[in-house]
Amino acid sequence: MDGDRIRVSFDGTGETANGPINMPTIGTRSSVRAAVKGLLMPKDPTNEGHFLALDFDLPPGLIVTPQRPAPCDSYGYLGVVLMELT
């Protein structure tokens, strides 16, 4: 955290996998957003304002930011891991 900002960095995360366990970037963002929302405001109705303080550092080519044509299919476990790590 830096003041009123939450910075989420995946710099240093493993590279894109050969198998279908890669999570698309939108899924990565969604998992982190869900975790932050659950921690900070679990009972509020969700709206875009809950996520305005989040800054993402998502370098391309990682298991959480694969580039086409990397396979993405079986990433459910990775989504849970991201929520637990957040």
C-alpha positions in Angstrom: 0.0 0.0 0.0 1.1 3.5 -0.7 -1.2 6.1 0.9 -4.7 5.4 -0.4 -3.5 3.1 -3.2 -3.1 -0.6 -3.3 -0.5 -1.8 -5.8 -0.6 -5.4 -6.9 2.5 -6.6 -8.7 3.1 -9.9 -10.4 6.6 -9.0 -11.4 8.7 -12.1 -10.9 5.8 -14.5 -11.4 6.4 -17.6 -13.5 6.4 -17.4 -17.2 3.6 -18.6 -19.4 3.1 -22.3 -19.1 3.1 -24.7 -22.1 -0.1 -26.4 -20.7 -3.6 -24.9 -20.4 -3.1 -23.6 -16.8 -2.5 -20.0 -17.8 -5.0 -17.5 -16.5 -6.0 -14.7 -18.8 -5.2 -11.2 -17.6 -8.9 -10.4 -17.0 -9.2 -13.4 -14.7 -6.1 -12.3 -12.8 -7.6 -8.9 -12.3 -11.0 -10.4 -11.3 -9.4 -12.7 -8.7 -7.5 -9.9 -7.0 -10.5 -7.6 -7.1 -12.7 -10.2 -5.5 -10.2 -10.8 -2.7 -9.7 -7.1 -2.0 -13.5 -6.5 -2.0 -14.0 -9.5 0.3 -11.4 -8.2 2.7 -12.2 -4.5 2.8 -15.9 -4.3 2.2 -17.5 -7.7 2.3 -21.1 -6.6 2.8 -21.3 -3.6 0.5 -23.0 -4.0 -2.8 -20.2 -4.2 -5.4 -19.6 -1.3 -7.7 -16.7 0.0 -9.8 -15.7 2.5 -7.0 -14.4 -0.4 -4.9 -11.6 -1.0 -7.3 -10.5 2.5 -8.2 -7.7 2.4 -5.6 -6.1 -0.7 -7.2 -3.1 -0.4 -9.4 -1.8 -3.5 -11.2 1.7 -4.3 -12.4 1.1 -7.0 -14.9 4.0 -7.7 -17.2 3.1 -9.7 -20.3 4.1 -13.2 -20.8 3.5 -14.6 -17.3 1.3 -17.4 -16.2 -1.1 -14.7 -15.1 -0.8 -12.6 -18.2 -0.3 -15.0 -21.1 -0.2 -13.8 -24.7 -1.9 -15.4 -27.6 -1.7 -18.2 -28.6 -0.9 -19.5 -25.1 -3.4 -22.1 -23.9 -5.8 -21.0 -21.2 -8.4 -23.5 -20.0 -7.7 -25.2 -16.6 -6.9 -22.1 -14.6 -9.5 -22.5 -11.8 -6.9 -23.5 -9.2 -4.7 -20.5 -10.1 -7.7 -18.2 -9.5 -8.1 -19.6 -6.0 -4.3 -19.3 -5.4 -4.4 -15.6 -6.4 -7.3 -14.9 -4.1 -5.5 -16.6 -1.2 -2.3 -14.7 -1.9 -4.0 -11.3 -2.1 
